[in-house]
Amino acid sequence: MSGHSKWSTIKRKKGALDAKRNKIFTKLIREISIAAKMGGGDIDSNPRLRLAINKARVSNMPKDNIEKAIKKGIGDNTGAEYFELTYEAYALHGVALIIKCLTDNKNRTASEVRSVLSKNGASLGAPGSVSYMFHKKGLISYSLDKYPEDEIMELALEAGAEDIYSEGSQIEVITSAETFEAISSVLRTKFEEDIAEIALLPENKISLNKEQIDKVLSLIEKLEDFDDVQEVVHNLEIIDEID
């Protein structure tokens, strides 16, 4: 079962500029606050909050920032309403995009997303036009510098994992969305994960040349620069030469 993971996702470059890091933190703080507002501040009874905090930790957000975001969400009595929006789109060369947004103004978000897409050779698709190419799965990743591969594999398989992939110093455990919480809890009794999230994973990836990849990644970056966009999922195969 070991080998190159077809599920592997784009990892953000280390040493990102402060402005980029601050923008990431802003999105994560919003997600943590809204998760706490909707389900309370107890991560044991609020899976959404637990996942949001895990993402924040992976991005090296200070513990103090996380705690402030939780308190803000719990104490938010402003009545501000946020909406979760998902757009499906096609970038250049047939690359599929799923754009996840969190906004307090639907019209603003829709207008900005359409504008960025149209200016970069992409087009908005109808609901369902892209989502069928992805599957909702649990993704749990561990560092092999910290734990033996065989021990992780053994416990993951016993717990009911669907697939396991290892590459370099990382091992990824794939679960169904339904069994993610149970399996991650079992694994957490022995191992501390680097990533644990419900993710949309592509069934297949599209291979392009470097110039084409650069153009698609430029579009994705422009979408992610918009504050309302929380995440852009795609089915682009990233080749090793891409920085």
C-alpha positions in Angstrom: 0.0 0.0 0.0 3.0 2.2 0.3 4.0 4.4 -2.7 3.3 7.8 -4.2 0.1 9.2 -2.9 -2.4 10.3 -5.6 -4.2 12.2 -2.8 -1.2 14.4 -1.9 -2.1 18.0 -1.6 -0.2 21.2 -2.3 1.9 22.2 0.7 2.4 25.9 1.2 6.0 27.0 0.8 8.0 27.4 4.0 9.2 30.9 4.7 6.0 32.5 3.3 5.9 36.3 3.4 4.4 37.8 6.5 1.5 39.3 4.5 0.7 35.8 3.2 0.9 34.3 6.6 -1.4 37.1 8.1 -4.0 36.4 5.4 -3.9 32.7 6.2 -4.3 33.4 9.9 -7.2 35.8 9.2 -9.1 33.0 7.4 -8.3 30.5 10.1 -9.4 32.8 12.9 -12.7 33.4 11.1 -13.3 29.6 10.8 -12.4 29.0 14.4 -14.7 31.8 15.6 -17.6 30.7 13.5 -17.2 27.1 14.5 -17.2 28.1 18.2 -20.2 30.3 17.7 -22.2 27.5 16.0 -21.2 24.6 18.2 -19.5 25.9 21.4 -15.9 25.9 22.6 -15.5 22.3 23.6 -13.5 20.4 20.9 -14.7 17.1 22.2 -18.3 17.9 21.3 -17.6 20.2 18.3 -15.8 18.3 15.5 -15.8 21.4 13.2 -14.0 23.4 15.9 -11.5 20.6 16.4 -10.7 20.5 12.6 -10.3 24.3 12.5 -7.9 24.3 15.4 -5.9 21.5 13.8 -5.5 23.5 10.6 -4.4 26.5 12.7 -1.8 24.4 14.5 -0.5 23.0 11.2 -0.1 26.6 10.0 1.9 27.4 13.2 -0.7 29.8 14.6 0.2 30.8 18.2 -1.9 29.2 20.9 -3.0 32.6 22.2 -4.5 33.5 18.8 -6.4 30.3 18.7 -7.8 30.8 22.2 -8.8 34.4 21.4 -10.6 33.2 18.3 -12.6 30.7 20.3 -13.6 33.3 23.0 -14.6 35.7 20.2 -16.9 33.1 18.7 -18.5 32.1 22.0 -19.1 35.7 23.0 -20.3 36.9 19.6 -23.7 38.6 20.2 -23.5 40.9 17.2 -26.0 39.0 15.2 -23.7 38.9 12.2 -24.6 36.0 9.9 -22.0 34.2 7.9 -22.8 31.9 4.9 -20.9 29.0 3.5 -20.8 29.1 -0.3 -19.3 26.7 -2.7 -18.5 27.5 -6.4 -17.5 25.0 -9.0 -15.4 26.1 -11.9 -13.1 25.2 -14.7 -9.7 26.8 -15.0 -7.5 26.7 -18.2 -6.8 23.3 -19.7 -9.8 21.7 -18.0 -8.5 21.8 -14.5 -11.5 21.5 -12.1 -11.8 23.9 -9.1 -14.0 23.8 -6.1 -14.0 27.2 -4.3 -15.1 27.2 -0.7 -16.1 30.6 0.8 -17.2 32.0 4.1 -18.9 35.3 3.8 -21.3 37.8 5.4 -22.2 39.2 2.0 -23.2 36.7 -0.7 -23.4 39.3 -3.5 -19.9 40.6 -2.9 -18.4 37.1 -2.9 -20.2 36.0 -6.0 -19.2 39.1 -7.9 -15.5 38.9 -6.9 -15.2 35.2 -7.6 -16.8 35.6 -11.1 -14.5 38.5 -11.8 -11.3 36.7 -10.8 -12.3 33.6 -12.8 -13.2 35.5 -16.0 -10.0 37.6 -15.9 -7.9 34.5 -15.8 -9.5 32.4 -18.5 -11.6 30.3 -16.1 -15.4 29.8 -16.1 -18.0 29.2 -13.4 -19.8 25.9 -13.7 -23.2 24.8 -12.7 -23.7 22.9 -9.4 -22.5 19.4 -9.8 -20.4 20.1 -12.9 -17.2 19.6 -11.0 -18.0 18.1 -7.6 -18.5 14.6 -9.1 -14.7 14.5 -9.8 -13.9 14.6 -6.1 -14.7 12.4 -3.1 -15.1 13.6 0.5 -12.5 11.6 2.6 -10.8 11.8 5.9 -7.1 12.6 5.6 -4.7 12.0 8.5 -0.9 12.7 8.0 2.0 11.8 10.2 5.7 12.4 10.2 7.8 9.3 9.8 10.6 11.2 11.5 8.6 10.8 14.7 6.9 7.4 14.4 7.7 4.0 12.8 5.7 3.5 9.5 4.8 -0.1 10.3 3.2 0.8 13.7 1.1 3.5 12.1 0.0 1.2 9.3 -0.9 -1.6 11.7 -3.1 0.5 13.9 -4.7 2.4 11.0 -5.7 -0.9 9.3 -7.0 -2.3 12.5 -9.1 0.8 13.0 -10.6 0.5 9.5 -8.6 2.9 7.2 -9.4 2.7 3.5 -5.9 3.4 2.2 -2.4 4.2 3.4 0.3 6.0 1.4 3.8 6.9 2.3 6.3 9.1 0.5 9.5 10.6 1.8 9.1 11.4 5.5 5.3 11.5 5.5 2.6 8.8 5.7 -1.1 9.5 4.9 -4.0 7.6 6.2 -7.3 7.8 4.1 -10.6 7.1 5.7 -14.3 7.5 4.7 -15.8 10.8 5.9 -18.1 8.8 8.1 -15.4 6.9 10.0 -12.9 9.8 10.1 -13.6 10.8 13.7 -13.5 7.2 15.1 -10.3 6.3 13.3 -8.5 9.5 14.1 -9.4 9.1 17.7 -7.9 5.6 17.8 -4.7 6.7 16.1 -4.5 9.7 18.4 -4.1 7.3 21.4 -0.5 6.5 20.1 0.4 9.1 17.5 0.1 12.9 17.1 -0.9 13.8 13.6 0.4 16.7 11.5 -2.8 17.0 9.6 -6.3 15.6 10.3 -9.1 16.9 8.2 -12.1 16.1 6.0 -10.9 16.9 2.5 -12.2 16.8 -1.1 -9.8 14.5 -2.9 -9.7 14.2 -6.7 -10.5 10.9 -8.3 -7.9 11.7 -11.0 -5.4 14.5 -11.6 -4.6 16.5 -14.7 -1.0 16.6 -15.9 0.2 19.8 -17.6 3.5 21.4 -18.5 5.3 23.9 -16.3 4.0 27.0 -18.1 0.4 25.7 -18.0 0.7 24.8 -14.3 2.1 28.3 -13.5 -1.0 29.9 -15.0 -3.4 27.7 -13.1 -1.6 28.2 -9.8 -1.6 32.0 -10.5 -5.4 31.8 -10.7 -5.7 29.7 -7.5 -3.4 32.2 -5.7 -5.6 35.2 -6.8 -8.7 33.4 -5.6 -7.1 32.6 -2.3 -6.0 36.3 -1.9 -9.7 37.2 -1.7 -10.7 37.3 2.1 -14.0 35.5 1.6 -12.3 32.4 0.0 -11.3 29.9 2.6 -10.0 27.2 0.3 -9.6 26.2 -3.4 -9.6 22.5 -4.1 -8.3 21.3 -7.5 -7.3 18.3 -9.5 -4.0 19.6 -10.9 -1.0 17.3 -10.7 2.0 19.4 -9.4 5.3 18.3 -10.9 8.5 18.3 -8.9 10.0 21.2 -10.8 7.4 23.6 -9.7 8.6 25.8 -6.8 
